[in-house]
Amino acid sequence: MSRRNESQPEVGAKDWALLLLLSVLWGGSFFFFKVIVEALPPFTVVLGRVGLAAIALKLFLLVKGDQMPSSGRLWGQFFAMGTLNNVIPFTLIGFAGIYGRRFNTYRT
């Protein structure tokens, strides 16, 4: 029988509720992504999604009273990370929403 480590935090009902909310938001975004690429091109959807996130993060910095970083090297890292973690995957998901239907043999 293992004993609980006292340094591990207790997971309560609030934590489970936040996890459920996160999963609904995260999963719902993929559903709506498939719906919206029916009306808009994938690159437009990705630009809107990433642009809204950038605006939200800038507002968060303003509320917190922090400044945007000024290091060119750091901005290069931000660009690489944003491209690999957001732009490329969401663009591929958008194109999959459009062209994936063609390869779905289970549709009637």
VOPAGU-2260 file (C-alpha; in pm, 1 decimal, decimal comma):
REM VOPAGU-2260
SITE   aa  ch    i         X         Y         Z
SITE  MET   A    0       0,0       0,0       0,0
SITE  SER   A    1     146,0     337,0     -96,8
SITE  ARG   A    2     129,3     634,8     130,8
SITE  ARG   A    3      25,3     973,5       0,5
SITE  ASN   A    4     312,5    1217,2     -33,0
SITE  GLU   A    5     235,4    1527,8     175,5
SITE  SER   A    6     401,7    1754,9     -83,4
SITE  GLN   A    7     139,9    1661,6    -345,1
SITE  PRO   A    8    -153,8    1903,7    -350,5
SITE  GLU   A    9    -504,3    1781,4    -283,5
SITE  VAL   A   10    -727,2    1770,7    -593,0
SITE  GLY   A   11   -1067,8    1905,3    -500,6
SITE  ALA   A   12   -1403,4    1962,2    -665,2
SITE  LYS   A   13   -1297,3    2305,7    -793,0
SITE  ASP   A   14   -1000,3    2151,0    -974,2
SITE  TRP   A   15   -1222,2    1887,7   -1137,0
SITE  ALA   A   16   -1473,5    2154,4   -1240,7
SITE  LEU   A   17   -1196,7    2363,8   -1399,0
SITE  LEU   A   18   -1064,7    2057,2   -1580,7
SITE  LEU   A   19   -1414,2    1981,1   -1711,5
SITE  LEU   A   20   -1454,9    2342,5   -1827,0
SITE  LEU   A   21   -1117,3    2329,6   -2000,7
SITE  SER   A   22   -1206,9    2004,5   -2179,3
SITE  VAL   A   23   -1540,6    2146,2   -2298,6
SITE  LEU   A   24   -1373,2    2462,5   -2428,9
SITE  TRP   A   25   -1085,7    2272,2   -2588,0
SITE  GLY   A   26   -1305,0    2004,9   -2746,8
SITE  GLY   A   27   -1566,3    2256,3   -2853,2
SITE  SER   A   28   -1305,9    2462,1   -3033,0
SITE  PHE   A   29   -1230,9    2168,7   -3264,3
SITE  PHE   A   30   -1600,2    2120,6   -3340,5
SITE  PHE   A   31   -1647,8    2488,4   -3421,3
SITE  PHE   A   32   -1324,8    2488,9   -3620,5
SITE  LYS   A   33   -1476,4    2225,2   -3849,7
SITE  VAL   A   34   -1795,8    2427,4   -3881,7
SITE  ILE   A   35   -1627,0    2761,1   -3952,0
SITE  VAL   A   36   -1391,1    2629,6   -4222,0
SITE  GLU   A   37   -1704,6    2553,7   -4423,4
SITE  ALA   A   38   -1751,7    2933,0   -4456,3
SITE  LEU   A   39   -1398,0    3074,6   -4430,0
SITE  PRO   A   40   -1057,5    2964,0   -4560,2
SITE  PRO   A   41    -836,2    2785,9   -4303,6
SITE  PHE   A   42    -569,4    3059,0   -4302,4
SITE  THR   A   43    -832,6    3322,3   -4221,6
SITE  VAL   A   44    -963,1    3111,5   -3934,5
SITE  VAL   A   45    -611,2    3056,4   -3799,6
SITE  LEU   A   46    -530,8    3428,7   -3827,4
SITE  GLY   A   47    -847,8    3513,8   -3636,2
SITE  ARG   A   48    -784,5    3253,4   -3369,9
SITE  VAL   A   49    -419,3    3343,2   -3315,4
SITE  GLY   A   50    -494,0    3714,9   -3345,1
SITE  LEU   A   51    -765,9    3701,3   -3079,4
SITE  ALA   A   52    -530,4    3508,9   -2850,5
SITE  ALA   A   53    -258,8    3771,7   -2903,1
SITE  ILE   A   54    -502,9    4050,7   -2816,5
SITE  ALA   A   55    -617,8    3864,2   -2504,6
SITE  LEU   A   56    -258,3    3810,5   -2391,2
SITE  LYS   A   57    -173,3    4178,0   -2452,0
SITE  LEU   A   58    -475,3    4283,5   -2243,8
SITE  PHE   A   59    -364,2    4042,2   -1971,8
SITE  LEU   A   60     -19,0    4206,1   -1969,6
SITE  LEU   A   61    -176,5    4552,4   -1948,6
SITE  VAL   A   62    -398,6    4451,8   -1657,1
SITE  LYS   A   63    -101,3    4295,5   -1481,2
SITE  GLY   A   64     112,5    4601,4   -1548,6
SITE  ASP   A   65     385,4    4407,2   -1730,3
SITE  GLN   A   66     570,9    4513,3   -2043,4
SITE  MET   A   67     615,9    4328,6   -2372,3
SITE  PRO   A   68     967,7    4186,2   -2407,1
SITE  SER   A   69    1207,5    4388,7   -2621,4
SITE  SER   A   70    1467,1    4121,2   -2700,2
SITE  GLY   A   71    1482,9    4030,6   -3068,9
SITE  ARG   A   72    1612,7    3684,9   -2980,5
SITE  LEU   A   73    1316,4    3625,5   -2751,4
SITE  TRP   A   74    1072,9    3740,0   -3021,9
SITE  GLY   A   75    1238,2    3496,3   -3263,3
SITE  GLN   A   76    1177,2    3218,0   -3013,0
SITE  PHE   A   77     815,8    3332,2   -2971,6
SITE  PHE   A   78     772,5    3326,2   -3349,1
SITE  ALA   A   79     917,6    2975,8   -3381,9
SITE  MET   A   80     710,2    2842,9   -3092,5
SITE  GLY   A   81     390,6    3007,2   -3220,6
SITE  THR   A   82     445,3    2872,5   -3570,1
SITE  LEU   A   83     516,3    2516,6   -3455,3
SITE  ASN   A   84     256,7    2499,9   -3177,2
SITE  ASN   A   85     -30,8    2703,8   -3322,5
SITE  VAL   A   86     -12,5    2811,6   -3685,3
SITE  ILE   A   87      91,9    2482,0   -3844,9
SITE  PRO   A   88    -133,5    2249,4   -3640,1
SITE  PHE   A   89    -443,6    2470,6   -3666,6
SITE  THR   A   90    -389,3    2520,1   -4040,6
SITE  LEU   A   91    -363,9    2143,3   -4087,9
SITE  ILE   A   92    -677,7    2091,3   -3877,6
SITE  GLY   A   93    -857,7    2348,7   -4093,8
SITE  PHE   A   94    -756,0    2177,0   -4416,2
SITE  ALA   A   95    -852,8    1841,6   -4265,3
SITE  GLY   A   96   -1198,8    1983,5   -4195,7
SITE  ILE   A   97   -1232,7    2074,8   -4562,4
SITE  TYR   A   98   -1059,3    1788,7   -4740,0
SITE  GLY   A   99   -1111,3    1513,9   -4483,2
SITE  ARG   A  100   -1467,3    1457,7   -4605,6
SITE  ARG   A  101   -1336,4    1337,4   -4939,4
SITE  PHE   A  102   -1152,5    1048,4   -4776,0
SITE  ASN   A  103   -1421,9     949,2   -4526,5
SITE  THR   A  104   -1558,8     624,2   -4666,6
SITE  TYR   A  105   -1816,7     585,3   -4387,0
SITE  ARG   A  106   -2025,0     884,9   -4492,9
SITE  THR   A  107   -2337,5     817,6   -4689,0
